[in-house]
C-alpha cells in the first residue's frame, strides 16, 4: 500500500513538472517577434501599411510585415 502512494506521488510530480516545462516553452515562443507577409495580412482581414511596415486591422493587427 505504501509503495502505491509513493508511486502515485512520483507520477503526479513528474506530470506537473512536464506541464511546467511546456509552459516555459510556450512563453518563450510567444516572446519572439512575429512577421507576416502582405498577403497574409490581407487574408487575415487587415491592410498592409508598407510605410510603417505594419499590418493594420484584422487578425494580424500590429504585426510587422516582412
N, C-alpha and C positions, 0 to 999 in steps of 0.2 A: 504494500500500500504506500509506503514511504517513497519507494522508487517511482511510482506513478506520479506522485505530487512533484517530485524533483524533475521528472521528465516533462511534465506539463509546464512547469515554470521555465525550463530551458527552451522549450518550443515557443512559449509566449514571448520570452525575451528576444529570441532570435527573430521572430516575426516583427516585433516592434522596432528592432534595430534595422531590419530590411526596409521598413516604411520610412524610417528616418533618413536612410541613405537615398531613397527615392526622392524624398522631399528636397534634399540638398541638391541633387542633380537637376531637378525641375527648377529650383530657384536660380541655379547657375545659368541654365539655358534661357530663362526669361530675362536675365540681365543683359544679354547680348543685343546690340543694336539690330534693328530689323530693316531690311531693304526690300522694296518691291519694284517691279518694272512698271512703266507707264500703262502697259496693257493689263497687268494685274490690278492696278489701281482702278482703272475703268471698270473691269469686271466686278470689282467689289462695290461698285456704285459711287466711286469717288472721281475727282477731277485731278489729273496730274498738273501740278504747278511747277513748271520747269525752271522758272526764275528763282524760286526758293528751294527747289529740289525736294518738295514735299507732296504727299498725296493729301488732298483736302476733301473731307467728307467720306462717307461710305465706311466700309469695313476696315480699311487701312488708314483711316484718318490720322494724320500726323507722322506717318512713317516716311522715312527718306526714300527717294526714288534713286535707283541705281542705274 
